[in-house]
Amino acid sequence: MTAFATLRRAGVLATALIALASGVLATGTVRAEAPEVHISKGYGILYLPMIVMEHEKLLEKQAKAAGLGDVKVGWLELDGGNVINDAMISGNLDIAAIGIPGFLTLWSKVKGNAKLEVSGLAGLSATSLYLNTNNPNIKSLKDFTAKDKIALPGIKTSLSAVVLQMAVAKEFGDDNYAKLDPMTVGLPHPEAYTSLVSGKTEVNSHLGSPPYSFMELENPQVHRVMNSVDVLGNISLDLVYAPKRFIDANPKLTAAFLAALEEADKLIADEPARAATIYVQSAKAKLSAEEVERMIKDPDTKFSTTPNGVMQFANFMGRVGTIKNKPATWQDLFIANVHSLPGS
């Protein structure tokens, strides 16, 4: 290659680099991270921050502010820890909202597998789960028989399933924690609600969250057997998580998601009426915004990125053997961004 050709080639390269730099400066965008992200949320008030985030396009806003350009956000609605975890392992999700027991199950299962390991991003929400029934003979956990069927989003590992196990263990001892498991059936909350209030299916009980738990009690044939807050206290029930590989490859996008989640929580706290309207519009619930606002303002319902009481689930699941790898502290489960929060 002649000296002239070499200089010419260098000039072309320099021109290209200058053009690229000019484009970056003009748009403020560096496409080093994922241009698209797939997120799942579930049914009910527990997922309100995710519903607000989607409706208000808060992640898109925060991603652009972080210099990531126009990130495309795809949303899925999934219910039950096993369903959500399967979607995550199969690569169909990047970030998911899930009941804490479902996350602990997957975290324990894939710990040490670099390709599949997951980390919590933040806490999400707390509320009361009600065990409701249309069987007038059931007044307590002791009254359930083999003829009764309790609907849960997923058997054994879903949030409702493990909360039921914890309540049963408190009543009958750890050795009998699974005593009512044979009576459980997997149904998403909306379907469980319909089955319970109709009184026409084998499902005569449902351990669910608002709004379904509140709506069920409007039926005079339905009564409450248990409130989870009476058993566990008012602790976090849901969190958000992602594969470690996604987090490591997308630090700015991960930070943008956390900023969007904080913004959603602030909107809910500052404007509960607006948040209720967003929920009714997005969830297509057969409820008024005023009814949802009352649920949001319920003392047992909280929205926070601080994980509170996660170790209560982990200690129980480790003790009864439903997870093999138990975290030593709650920080073991989460990314460093949230380690300074007053979690537990």
VEXGUZA-447817 format. One record per residue (C-alpha): residue number from 1; residue in one letter; x, y, z. Coordinates in steps of 0.001 Angstrom, whole numbers, plus 500000, padded with zeros to 6 digits. Each point is the difference from the previous one (the first is absolute). Layout:
N
NUM,A,X,Y,Z;
...
//
This chain:
344
1,M,500000,500000,500000;
2,T,501426,503430,499008;
3,A,500516,502755,502530;
4,F,497241,501964,498239;
5,A,497585,497080,500242;
6,T,500824,499535,503652;
7,L,499375,503669,500713;
8,R,496776,499889,498002;
9,R,498750,496920,501914;
10,A,500864,501661,503283;
11,G,498129,503083,498877;
12,V,496878,497985,499185;
13,L,500159,498281,503402;
14,A,500452,503312,501775;
15,T,497060,501464,498098;
16,A,497844,497021,500996;
17,L,500982,500327,503648;
18,I,499260,503708,499955;
19,A,496593,499313,498459;
20,L,499258,497356,502635;
21,A,501091,502312,502770;
22,S,497875,502793,498540;
23,G,496992,497706,499964;
24,V,500548,499002,503614;
25,L,500353,503622,501040;
26,A,496925,500994,498036;
27,T,497741,497254,501331;
28,G,501623,499302,503362;
29,T,499634,496305,499193;
30,V,502537,497196,500268;
31,R,498567,496631,498918;
32,A,502163,497873,502275;
33,E,497035,498521,501901;
34,A,496843,498119,499054;
35,P,497706,502031,497697;
36,E,497012,497937,501145;
37,V,498901,498573,503358;
38,H,497238,497495,500844;
39,I,498283,500347,503386;
40,S,497222,498061,501716;
41,K,497443,501075,502553;
42,G,497181,498101,501681;
43,Y,496404,500604,501010;
44,G,498840,502207,502845;
45,I,500966,502982,502130;
46,L,503379,498456,500910;
47,Y,501148,500785,496448;
48,L,498782,503602,499968;
49,P,503519,501529,499691;
50,M,500592,497912,496871;
51,I,496580,500951,498606;
52,V,500766,503688,500603;
53,M,503466,499600,498462;
54,E,498515,498495,496846;
55,H,497127,502481,499701;
56,E,502177,503068,500537;
57,K,502928,498624,497969;
58,L,502338,500748,502885;
59,L,502717,497552,498972;
60,E,500115,501476,496514;
61,K,500315,503453,501597;
62,Q,502778,498999,502398;
63,A,501887,498051,497321;
64,K,500026,503013,497710;
65,A,501177,502222,502876;
66,A,502863,497534,500559;
67,G,501114,500402,496395;
68,L,498669,496651,498801;
69,G,497736,501426,497332;
70,D,496593,498561,499160;
71,V,499958,496683,501843;
72,K,497082,497786,498979;
73,V,498166,498494,502971;
74,G,497819,496903,499577;
75,W,497624,498944,502782;
76,L,498553,496580,500842;
77,E,497377,499104,502607;
78,L,500957,496786,501800;
79,D,498739,498468,503240;
80,G,501621,497354,502212;
81,G,503655,499663,500933;
82,N,500562,496838,497981;
83,V,498578,501588,496833;
84,I,502077,503167,500427;
85,N,503201,498091,500770;
86,D,499519,497730,496979;
87,A,499649,503073,497784;
88,M,503160,501495,501506;
89,I,502089,496841,499599;
90,S,498823,499570,496412;
91,G,501242,503496,499151;
92,N,496589,501569,499393;
93,L,500398,502519,502841;
94,D,502657,502491,501074;
95,I,498326,501350,503139;
96,A,497113,498505,501972;
97,A,497788,500895,502924;
98,I,499375,496935,502138;
99,G,498962,498797,503427;
100,I,503062,499714,502253;
101,P,499687,496201,500478;
102,G,500058,499431,496242;
103,F,503157,502074,499702;
104,L,501667,498152,502893;
105,T,499189,496687,498348;
106,L,501736,500999,496770;
107,W,502897,501800,501751;
108,S,500762,496866,502021;
109,K,499635,497690,496989;
110,V,502373,501883,497657;
111,K,502517,501306,502539;
112,G,503501,499265,498688;
113,N,498853,499673,496376;
114,A,501478,503075,498318;
115,K,497668,499701,497007;
116,L,496818,499930,502068;
117,E,500703,501823,503289;
118,V,497515,502701,500964;
119,S,500037,502990,502353;
120,G,497302,502079,501619;
121,L,499827,503570,498752;
122,A,497743,501456,502701;
123,G,497002,499424,502189;
124,L,496618,500701,498415;
125,S,496988,499844,502296;
126,A,498278,498808,503143;
127,T,496327,499379,500708;
128,S,497682,497581,501750;
129,L,499115,496665,498415;
130,Y,496582,498688,501009;
131,L,499051,496353,500113;
132,N,496321,500196,499081;
133,T,497479,497174,499725;
134,N,496362,499387,499085;
135,N,499847,496937,502272;
136,P,498099,501067,503150;
137,N,501550,497128,501967;
138,I,503531,501382,499705;
139,K,500896,502404,502801;
140,S,503728,499276,500304;
141,L,502795,498011,498325;
142,K,499045,497019,502152;
143,D,496625,499732,498255;
144,F,501288,499256,496473;
145,T,499410,496452,498757;
146,A,501004,498016,496929;
147,K,496748,501105,498348;
148,D,501056,503657,500008;
149,K,501990,501646,497204;
150,I,502117,503121,500537;
151,A,500891,502014,496893;
152,L,503526,501459,499737;
153,P,501904,501505,497044;
154,G,502396,497051,500142;
155,I,500278,496990,502288;
156,K,502879,499582,502452;
157,T,502248,502902,498913;
158,S,497746,503009,499325;
159,L,499706,502804,502549;
160,S,496532,498863,501093;
161,A,501111,496368,500225;
162,V,502944,500743,502297;
163,V,498030,502470,502118;
164,L,497458,497194,500512;
165,Q,502818,497611,500950;
166,M,501371,502499,502508;
167,A,496563,500443,501551;
168,V,499504,496227,500167;
169,A,503442,499542,501589;
170,K,499105,502572,502631;
171,E,496754,498145,500733;
172,F,501165,496369,499745;
173,G,503819,500176,500233;
174,D,502760,500006,497370;
175,D,499739,496240,499472;
176,N,496465,500521,498700;
177,Y,500632,503124,497900;
178,A,498686,498268,496845;
179,K,496838,498655,501658;
180,L,497652,502011,497758;
181,D,502087,499766,496790;
182,P,497941,497082,498599;
183,M,496930,502258,500141;
184,T,501552,502765,497870;
185,V,499401,500563,496291;
186,G,501803,502401,497672;
187,L,497835,502832,498663;
188,P,500811,503636,499161;
189,H,498340,502410,502434;
190,P,497303,501220,497564;
191,E,498887,496430,499244;
192,A,500148,499046,503679;
193,Y,497786,502976,500848;
194,T,497437,498993,497373;
195,S,499963,496388,501194;
196,L,499582,500933,503651;
197,V,497162,502482,499634;
198,S,498131,497808,497502;
199,G,499868,497101,502438;
200,K,499698,497657,497011;
201,T,503466,498424,499893;
202,E,502053,497771,502271;
203,V,501926,503082,501161;
204,N,498415,501187,503217;
205,S,502950,502013,501389;
206,H,502588,502475,498718;
207,L,503135,501510,501545;
208,G,500306,503235,498058;
209,S,500971,503642,499999;
210,P,498068,503233,499360;
211,P,497901,500807,498102;
212,Y,498782,496398,499700;
213,S,500054,499266,503734;
214,F,497950,503141,500716;
215,M,497579,499351,497148;
216,E,499347,496447,501178;
217,L,498857,501226,503400;
218,E,497284,502095,498371;
219,N,498257,496682,499296;
220,P,497879,499088,503057;
221,Q,500839,496306,499494;
222,V,503726,500641,500487;
223,H,501851,500623,503259;
224,R,503609,500447,501057;
225,V,501867,497223,501799;
226,M,503450,501581,500279;
227,N,501907,503245,499415;
228,S,503708,499499,499165;
229,V,500987,503097,501980;
230,D,498761,498268,503171;
231,V,502424,497145,499278;
232,L,503058,501686,498463;
233,G,499671,503668,500823;
234,N,500010,502726,497354;
235,I,503048,498879,497989;
236,S,500942,500213,496313;
237,L,498200,497369,497954;
238,D,501273,500795,496508;
239,L,503299,501117,498487;
240,V,501569,500519,496576;
241,Y,502929,497972,498709;
242,A,502136,499377,496923;
243,P,502706,497630,498745;
244,K,503482,501006,501168;
245,R,501186,499896,496398;
246,F,497413,502615,499043;
247,I,500897,502209,502965;
248,D,503746,499805,499298;
249,A,499525,500744,496304;
250,N,497540,502855,500598;
251,P,501043,502044,503058;
252,K,498495,503266,498721;
253,L,496742,498337,498984;
254,T,499816,498276,503394;
255,A,500515,503353,501751;
256,A,497366,501556,497740;
257,F,497531,497265,500984;
258,L,500609,500682,503704;
259,A,499509,503733,499424;
260,A,496753,499269,498154;
261,L,498820,497788,502865;
262,E,500734,502734,502541;
263,E,498112,502465,497809;
264,A,497007,497651,499846;
265,D,500008,499599,503795;
266,K,500079,503782,500405;
267,L,497049,500460,497659;
268,I,497988,497444,501984;
269,A,500854,501689,503306;
270,D,499409,503562,498783;
271,E,497032,499385,497707;
272,P,498099,496887,501142;
273,A,496866,501048,498098;
274,R,501966,500239,496756;
275,A,501691,496662,500697;
276,A,496596,498427,500599;
277,T,498723,501327,496673;
278,I,503069,498581,498247;
279,Y,499358,496609,501615;
280,V,496338,499928,498940;
281,Q,500877,500995,496424;
282,S,502925,497606,499662;
283,A,498682,496971,501877;
284,K,496503,500349,498537;
285,A,498700,499281,503495;
286,K,496289,500044,500738;
287,L,500624,502549,502718;
288,S,499698,503734,500362;
289,A,503088,502143,500458;
290,E,498643,500949,503412;
291,E,499897,496346,501102;
292,V,503569,499413,498820;
293,E,501177,503163,501733;
294,R,498635,498660,503302;
295,M,502006,496802,499449;
296,I,503134,502005,499243;
297,K,499522,501966,503224;
298,D,499417,496843,502059;
299,P,502520,500027,502911;
300,D,501225,496518,499020;
301,T,500829,501052,496427;
302,K,503429,501544,499369;
303,F,502191,500625,496963;
304,S,503744,500254,500540;
305,T,503279,498957,498396;
306,T,501271,499017,503464;
307,P,499767,496190,500441;
308,N,498395,499477,503411;
309,G,499723,496542,501574;
310,V,501558,498053,497134;
311,M,502024,497943,502467;
312,Q,496794,498923,501730;
313,F,499104,498104,496823;
314,A,503571,498785,499450;
315,N,500374,498694,503559;
316,F,496694,498116,499810;
317,M,500710,498471,496598;
318,G,503513,499018,501076;
319,R,498698,498521,503241;
320,V,497376,497766,498377;
321,G,502288,499081,497111;
322,T,498198,501600,497048;
323,I,503220,501830,499073;
324,K,503477,498453,500271;
325,N,502056,503189,499822;
326,K,498943,502512,502654;
327,P,501401,503528,499923;
328,A,501899,501154,503100;
329,T,498610,503546,499696;
330,W,497433,501737,497840;
331,Q,502830,501840,498215;
332,D,501204,496655,498596;
333,L,496855,499972,497873;
334,F,500158,503539,498604;
335,I,502202,502207,497839;
336,A,502353,502436,501738;
337,N,497853,503014,498991;
338,V,497521,499235,502811;
339,H,502348,498640,502706;
340,S,499928,503290,501914;
341,L,496217,499917,500402;
342,P,498599,498981,503425;
343,G,498919,496570,498746;
344,S,499586,496723,501867;
//
